[in-house]
Amino acid sequence: MLEIPNAITTQINDICELVEANPVNIKTADAARLTGMNVATYRAAALRGQIPFAIGAKRTADGNGCIKTLTIPFFLYMMNLNGLELMKELHE
């Protein structure tokens, strides 16, 4: 039987706790922390469309923008699931 390292279970628990506390949106700082990025890097990557679970939009020519990290895509990506797998688990 595979023994799961404590570091992995801690990270999974952190993700689950964050999702429970934020059922709609994940704060940029929290998403950055759990993905191992600093906030500025996370924001820049989201604005360039390089984070599959975050939406980034530039608002003005001077570089202001907004980042939105929706909880469901974040959770599915971080847990390496797709929506169909999750629905199957929910109905079993």
N, C-alpha and C positions, 0 to 999 in steps of 0.2 A: 504494500500500500504506500502511496506517495505521501510523504510528510510535507505539509506546506510550511515554509519558513515563516517565523513570526513577523518579519518585515513585510511580507506579502499580505498576511491577514490584517496587519495594522493599516496598511494602505487601503485595503478593501473596506475595512470598517470606517476609515476616515471618509471615503467616498460616500458610503451609505449614510453616515451621519450628516454629511453636508446636504445630500439630497433630501433627507427627512426634514431638515431645517429650512430648506429652500425649495419648495415643491414646484415653483414656476421658473425662476431665474436664479442663476448662480452669480454671485458677485465676482467681478473680474479678478480681484486680489485672491479670492479663494480658488478660483479655477486655475490661475497662474501657479499658485502654491502647489496644488495637487498634480499639476502637469510638470512640475520641476522648472518652471520659468520664472523670471522676475516679471513684474507687472508691465514694465515698459516693453519688454520683448513680446509678451502675450498680446498686448494692445497692437503693436506694430504688425505682428503676424496675422491677427484677426482682421485688421484693416486691409491687408493684402490678400485675404481670402485663403490663408494657409492653415487655418485651424478648422477642421471639418464640422465642428459642433458649435462654432461661434460665428456670429454675424457682426461684421464691422462696416461702418459707413462713415465716409468723410462728410462733414457738414459744411465746412467753409474752406476757402482757399488757403487760409493760414494754418491748416493742419488739424483743426479741432475735429473730433469725430466721436462716435459712440460705439460701444461694444456691447453686444447682448449675447449672453451664454444661456441658452434654454436648458432646463434641467434634464428633460428626457433625452435629447441628443447627446448631452454631456455624459449621462449615466450609461447609455448604450455603448458609446465609444470607449469610455474608460473601462467598462466591464467586458468589452469585446463581444457584444451581443448585437443582434438585429431585432427589430420590432416584432417579427414573427416568432422568434425564439422566446421573447419575453411574454408575448400573448399566450403561447403554448404553456409556459410555466405557470402563468396566472390561472389557466383553466384546468390544470391537472390537480 
